[in-house]
Amino acid sequence: MIAYRNDIDSLRAVAVIAVIIFHWGFLPNGYLGVDVFFVISGYLITSIIYKDLQENSFSLFRFYERRIRRIMPLLFFITSAALLMGIYTMLPDDLENLAQSVFASNLSLNNVLMMITSSDYWAVKNEYKPLMHTWSLGIEEQFYLVYPLLLLSISKLRKNYTLPFLITATVISAVLFLLCEDQASRFYLLQYRFYELSMGGVFSIVSWKNAIRIKFANEIFTAAFSGLILCLFISVDDNRLSLLSITIFSSFVLLTGGQASTFYHKFLSNKFVIFIGKISFSLYLWHQWVFAFSRYTYYEKIGPLAGGILIAIIFALSAFTYYFIERPFRDQNIFSKRFSFLIIGLFFTASSTIAFYIYSIGGVYKDFPSVGTYKANRVGQNSVFSHENNIHIYYNESVRKLDKAFINDSTFNILIIGNSFGRDVVNIFQEHRLNEIFVISYVDINKLTDSSDFHHRWKMSDVIVFAAGPVHESILSKDRILNLGKRYDLAVDFNKIYIFGTKNYGYNNGIHYNRAHLIEDFQYYYTKMKAGTMDRENQLKMEWKEKYVSLIMPIANSNNEIRVFDEQGHFISHDTEHLSPHGAKLYSRILDSVILEIISNSTISN
């Protein structure tokens, strides 16, 4: 058994407090606390495995049993609680995403899911995801699966190969990490994070093989701990330097922490800090859960007072689960192996099965009139086998059936070009009261391949509409359209070109959904748009002047806030960017005169 070191719990406390403050909305570098956890995990796990291998007493089954007892009971409890809370508070689209996260987290794959669905860890939308932080558990659990097998294999060849192997693996992983230009892969995948865990392992073996007094332990500890703290406060443009630095500093803190005696060390050794370290796993799993659901249901912004209240709740929940879940499941004298695995298996099976079912039905377990989503409409639509058939995007995706040539030039032909925002514009036109007087052809600008077909549609069109994409896309300028014309040999006539603008309806619909019963007049309920939306709106308006059709100004107030609902309390957008059927109908009414003017002017000019 490895001797307990309270300085390691103290380091856990520093790491988890940094992460909590980061997810609260402060300390921009606080996410690096996760990297400190990685180093600690590598250090401790290697200490356990290496000692047993040297003594020929290592048991792979016993190792996995301990990891399962340590992690899974609390994880499955948290994911189950998130699923229940989501069913009670969430809109179906968000509930579907949560169910997906529950399933992935239970299988230790949420890091892979996050890389695919939310590649930007710092994106605002992640603030509303109760389980987004389990990506780090995914990496650790994948590490625990392969790491003992590697060390066992190396040890069987020759025991003294272990340290050289770990050093080599650490260097290779660090080089891969530094060279990788794909930020999402670099952040979420084990091969690029392996060096953090294995570096802890290297320092663990060095410490174990040289169990003597370390010279200058106080000085090394002070310098390393100071560097660690600086990493948490000093931001750099490329976070690769920060991650590598805090990994090195954490390793030296662990190497010398057992022997150092400094002001830092004495301060960190007080009982309260150690207690935080002991419950750090519970704190880590609960904090994002509490913050995300609070943002989704109540707080638009978590200020100092609200943050203090929520942190108190986080500590209370964490203390409860530490004493009543974590500790009992670790102790075989309290919960036997058979009982533990029975309970763990039941929680895993129940939460995973329910999560998969909710995901498969798109979260539509009941009728949601506010977003125009009903149980009866989900027949034949699911989230498992067909992305385009997903009930939440079906309205938008069904526009693709209009991606075809005009039949003849005797009708009034409107060519609409864009991405998913372009499909929103198609729906506005299709919902117009006089939609029988024109024919629409849609072109997905991201899937444009047949130049002859596009050329023919362009030539036959009476009106050409470009849809401006979301904030993060480059500005839709006249130069870009001229370049498009050159590429496909098109005659660009700006007289028949119109631009339908960008749009945004806030950061998340959850808080509005949970407030809806308090709203007296839906058409006077507004929310703040995502940062940068109005800048893009003004750029487009300046570029296109009278040829620009704003989708923001008709439903915005003087404070640059925008409506969320139509008059009957239906959401304009189901995801704050794309139009719901109710939203398209609202715009078809609001822009009635604009659409008629576009058709009238084009008819006269032709």
N, C-alpha and C positions, 0 to 999 in steps of 0.2 A: 504494500500500500504506500502511495506517495505521501510524504509528510505535508500537512496543511500549511499553507502560507497565507496569512491575512493580507499581505501586500498585494497579492493577486486579486483578491476580492476588492481591495481598494482601487486597483487599476480598472476592474470591471465597473466600479461605481463611476469613475471619471468617464469611461466610454459611454455608459448608458445615459448619464446626465447630458453629455454632449449631443447624443442622438435625440433625446427628448426635446432639448431646447431647439435643435434644428427643425424638428417636425412641428414644434410650436410656431415657428416662423422667424426665429432669431438664430444667431450663430451660424452663418452660411456654411462654414466648414465643419459643422458638428456631425455631418454624415460620416466623417472619418472615424468616429467612434466605432463604427462597424469594423473597420480595418484593425483597430486595436483588439476587438473581439476575435478576429481571425487569427491574429498572432498568439493570443492567449490560448485559443483552442489548439493550435498546432503545437504549442509548447507543452500543454498538459497531456494531450493525447499521445504525443511522442514519448513523454516521460513514462506513461503507463505501459505503452507497447514495448519500448526499448528495454525497460527494466525486466519485464516478463520474458522477452526474447533472450536476454542475457542469461536468465536463470532457467531457461527451457520450460517455462510454466505458462507461456502465452496460449490462451484459448480464444479462437476466433468467435465461437458462439458466445462465450461470456462477454467478450468485448461488445458485440452487437446487442446483446441483451441489456447491458448497462446503458448504451447509447439510446436504445428504445425507451427504457425506463426513464432516462433523463429528459428526453425531448418530447416524445410522442403524446403522453397523457395531457400535458398542458397545451401542446399545439392543437390537438384534436378538440380539446375543450374550447379553445379560443375560436377555432374555425366554425365549430358548431354554434357557439354564441353569436358569431358574426352573421351566420346564415339566418338564425332566428330573428335577430335584430333587423336584418335586411328585409326579410319577409314582411315585417311590421312597418318599416319606414320607407322602403325604396320603391322608386318607379321601376317598371319591368326591365328596361334597358340596363339600368345600373344593377338591378338584382341579377340579371343574366351574367353580367361581368363579374359580380361578386361570386356567384356560384362557380364560375369558371376558375376563379382564384382559389376557392375552397378546395375544389377537386385537385388543382395543380399543387397547392400547398400540402395537402394530405399525401401526395405522391412525391413530395420533395422536388418539385419541378417548377415552382413559381418563378424562379430566376429565368428559366427558358420562356415561360409565358410572358413575363415582363419584357424580355428582349423583343419578342415578336409583336406584342400589342402596345407597349408603352416604352419604346426604346429610349426616350428621354426621361431619365430618373427625376430630373428637376422640373418636369412639366407640372403646371398648376393642377391639372386633372388628377394627378396622383395624390393630392391632398385629401381627396374624397374617397380613397380606396382603403378600406379598413385592414386589408391584408397585404398591401403592397410591400411592406417591410419584410415579409417572409421570404423574399428573394434570397436574403443572406443565409437563412436556414437551409434553403435549397442547396446553396453552394457547400455549406458545412456538411450536410447530410450526404451529398455526393462524395465529398472528401472522405468522410468516415467510411463510406462503402468501399472505396478503392485503396485508401492509404494503408490500412493494415495488411491487405493482400500484397501490396508492393514491398512493405518492410519484411513481411514474412518470407516472401520469395527471395529477397536479397540476403536475408539472414541465413537461409538454407544454403545459399552458395558459400557465403563466408561472412561471419558476424562483423568483422571489422570493415566490411564494404558499406555498411549502412550510412555512415557519415559522409564518405565521398559521394555516394549515390544521391543523398539528400542535397548536398551542396551543388552537385551538377544539375539536379532537377530544379532547384531554386533558381539557378542562373538562367537555365533555359526558359523557365516560365517568366522570369523578370524581363528577359530580352524580348520574348513574344509580346508581353504586356507593353513594353516601351515602343515596339515597332508597329503594333496593331493600330490602324487608323480608324477602324470602325468602333466608335465610342460605345455603342450598345453592347457589342460582343465583348469588348474589353472590360466593361463594367459588370456584366452579368454571368459570364461563362467561367467555369472552374479552371480551365487551362490558363487563363490570364490572371487568375486570383490564387493559383496554387502556391506561388512563391511566398505569399503572405503567411499562409499556414505552415508551409515547409520551412520558412526562415525561423519561425518560432520553434519548429522541430530541431533545426540545426543548433540553435542556442541551447535547447534543452539537453541535447546529447553532449555538447561541449561542457555544459554545467555538470552533467552527471558523470562524465569521464574524468573531470577535473574537480572533484569535490573537495577543493581546498579554498583557503581564504583568497579572495580576489583582491589584488592590489588596487588601490585607489577606487575602491567600490563606491565610496561616498561621492567622489568627484564624477565618476562615470554616471552614477545614478542621477545626480543633480543635473548634469549636462543633458542626459537623455530625456529625463522627465521635462526639463525646460523646453527642449526641442519639440517634444510631443505636444505640449501646451501651445507653443507658438504655431504649430501646424494647424491647430484647431481655430486659430484666430487670424492667421495670415493667408489671404487668398492669392492664388496665382492663376494665370490664364489657362494653363494646361494642368489639369489636376493629376496627371501622371506623376509629376514631381512630388506633389503632396502625398499621394498614396505610397509612393516608394519611401519617402522620408519618414512618415509616421510608422511604417512597418519596421524600419531600421531602429528608430528611437524606442518603439515598444519592445523590441527584442532585447535591447540593452537594459531597459528598465526591468524586464523579467530576469535577465542574467544577474543583475546586481541587487535586485530588490530584497532578496533574502539575507543580504549581509550589510546593506547600507543603514546608516543611522544619521539622518539629516533632518532639517526642519520639515522638508516636504514629506519625508517618510513618517515622521512622528505625527504630522497633521493628518496624513492619510490613514494612520493606524487607529484613529479614534473609532469608538464603537458604532457611531451613527453611519460613518462612511463605509465601514465594513458591512453593516447591515444592508445598506443600499447595494453593495456588491453581491451579497448573498441572494437578494431577491432580484438581481439584475435581469435574469431570464424572464421572469414574470413582468418586470417593468418594461422590458423590450417588447414583449408580445402585446401587452395591454395599451401602451401609450398611443400607438398609431390607431388602434381600434377606437379608443376614446376620442382622440382628436378628429378622426375622419367622420365618425357618426355625429359628433357635435357640430362640425361644419355642415354636414349634410342636412341636419334637422333644425339647428337653432342659431349658431353663431356664423354671421357672414365673415367676421374677422375676430380672431381670438386675441383680445388685448390682455394687458397685465392682470386685471381682476379675474376675467374669465379663465385665463391661463392658470392662475393660482388655484381656482376652484377645481379645474379639470385635473391638475397635477395631484391635488389632494385625493381626488377620486381614483386616479391611476395608482397611487401608493396604497390606498385602501384595498383595491381589487388585487393588487400584486401581493400584498401581505397575506390576503386570504388564500389565494391560489398557491402561494409558496408553502404555507403551513398545511393546507388541506388537499393539495394535489401533488406538488413537486416532491416534498419530503416523504409523504407516505409511499408514493410509488417507487422511490429510490430504495426504500428500506424493505428488504425481504422479510423481516420480522413482522412488519405491519401488513404488507400485501405480498402474498406468495407469488411465485412465478406464474402459476396457473391462473390465479385470480387476476393478476396484472394484465396478462396477455388476453384474457377473456374480455376485460373491460376495454382495453385498448382496441381490440378487434371489433367490438360492438360499436364503439364511437367512430372508428374509421369507416366501418361498413355503412352505418346509418348516415353519417354526414356526407360521405362520398356519394352514396346512392341518391340521397335527396338533392345534393348539389348537381349531380349529373342530370337528374330529371328536370330540375328548374332551368338549367342551362339549355337542355334540349327543347324546352317549350318557350324559350326566350324570356323567362321570368313572368310569363303571362299566366299566373295561376288563378287569376280572377279578372274581371273586367276593369279596365282603367280608362274611363271616359275622358279624363282630362288630357290624355295623349291620343285618344281615338284608337285605343288598342283593346280588343275584346277576345275572350276565350274562343268564341265561335270562329273568329277570323284566322286562328292559328292552324286550322285543319290543313294539312299538306305543307305547312311551313315549319321548319325547324332550324336549329342552330348547329346541327351536328354534321349533316352530310352535304349541305349546300349553303355556301356563304350568301349568294345572291337571294336565296329564298328565305333568309332570316326575316322574321315578322317586322322587325324595327326598321329595316332598310328596304323592305320589299316595295314600298310606295316609291321610293327614290330610284331603286334599281330597275323597276318595271319600265322605266322610261327607255331603257336600252332597246326595247322592241321598235322604237322609232329611229334607230340607227340604220337607216336604209335610204335609198335614193328616192327623189321625187318621181311620181308617176308621170306627170305631164306639167307643162308650163301654163296651162289654162287656169289653174287655181292660184290662190295667193300663197306663196311658199315662204316659210320662215325657217331659216337655218340657224340652229342654236349650237354654239361651240363652247365646250368647257369640260370641267370634271364633275364631281358630285354637286358642286354649286351650279353647274350648268343644268344638271338634271332638275334642280330646284326651280330654275327659270322655266324649263319645259312644263313643269307642273303648274306654275302660275298661269301660263298661257292656256294649258288644257283645262284649268278650272274657270277660265273666263266665260262669261255668259254668252259670248258670240264665237265660241271656239269652232263652230261649224263653218265659219267663213274663211278659215285658213288651214293650211297643212303644215305640219312641223316635221323637220328632219333633225335628228340630234347627232352630233359628232363628239365622241370622247377624245379630247385633245391628247390624252396620254396613250391612246390605243390607235392612233391614226397610222394606217399602214398602206392602204390602197389609194395611191395618188390620183389615178384616173377617176375613180368613183367620187373622191372628194372634190376634184376639179369640176366634175359634172354637177354635183349638188350646189357648189358655190355659184356656178354660172346660171343655174335655174332659179336661184333664190331671189325673192323680192326684198327681203329684209334679212340681214345677218346680225345675230346677237351673240356677243361674247360675254361670258359670265366671269366676273372677277372672283378669284379664289379667296381663301382665308388669309389671315394676317401674315402668316409665315411665308407666303408665296411672293415671288417678285412682282413688281408693279406691271399691270397690263398696259403697255404703252403703244403708241402708233408705230414706233420703230419695230416692236415685236411683231405686229401684224404685217407690216411691210416685209419683214424677213420671212414670215410664214408664206406670204404671197410669192416671194422669190423662190422659196424652196419647192413650191408646188405649181409654179408657173400660173399664178392667179392674177387676174386684173383686180386690184384693190380700189374699190370705190367707197370712200369714207361717207358719202352721202347716204348710203343704205346700211351703214354699220352703226349699231348701238351697243352700249356697254351697260349691263346690269351689275350693280355694285356688290361689294362685299357685305357681310352681315355677321352679327354675333349677338347672342342673347344672354350674356353673363357667363359665369364660371361653372355653374352646376344648377340643374333644375330641382335638386332634392329639397333645398331649403324652401323654395316656393311651393313645392308640393305639400310639404308639411305645414306651411302657413296658410294654405288655400282656404281653410275653413274660417279664417279670420279676416279675409279680404272682402270688403263691401262692394267695391266697384272695380272689376278686373281691368277695364280699359285705362284706369289711372294708376295701375300698379306697375312700377318700373324697377329696373335693376341696372347696375353698372356693367358696361361692356368690358370685354377683355382688353387689357392694355395694348395699345397700338392700333385698335380698330378704327378710331376716328382719324388717326394720322393717315392710314391707308385710304379711308373714305375721302379725305381732303385732297390727297394726291391724285386720286382718280378723277375727282370732280374738276380739279384744275387742268388736268390733261385733256379731258373730253368735253368739258363745258356742257352745252345743250344736248349733246349726244349721250350724256350720262344719266342713267336712271338709278336713283338712290333707293335702296331698300331699307336704309336706316332712318333717314330724316322723316319719312311719313309717320313713323311710330315712335320717334324719340322726343324727349322733352328738352327744355333749354339747358338742363344740366348734363347733357350728353348721356342720359340714361335712356334705356329702351324698354318697350313693353315686353312682357313675357307671355301674356294670355290674350286671346280674343275676347270679345264682349261676354261670351258665355262661360269663360273660365277654362277654355281649352288651351293647351300649350301651343305656342306658335312653332316651337322647335322641340323635338324630343331629345336632342343632344346638345343644345345651345348653338348649333351651327347650321344644321340642315332642317328644312321645313317639314313639319308634320302636314297631313292632309288639311287640317284646320288652318295651319299657317299659310299654305298655298291658296286656300280659298279666301282668306283675309286679304292677302296681297292682290288677288285677282279683282277684289272689290275696290281696294284702296287705289290701285293703279289702273282702274277702268278707263279713265279719260286718257291716260298716258299710252295705254295699249291701242286705243282707238286712234289716237293721234299718230302713232307710229305707222299703223296700217294706212291711214288716210294720206299722210305725207308721201309714203312710198307709192301708193296707188297713183297719186297726182304726178309724181316725178317719173313714173314709168309710162 
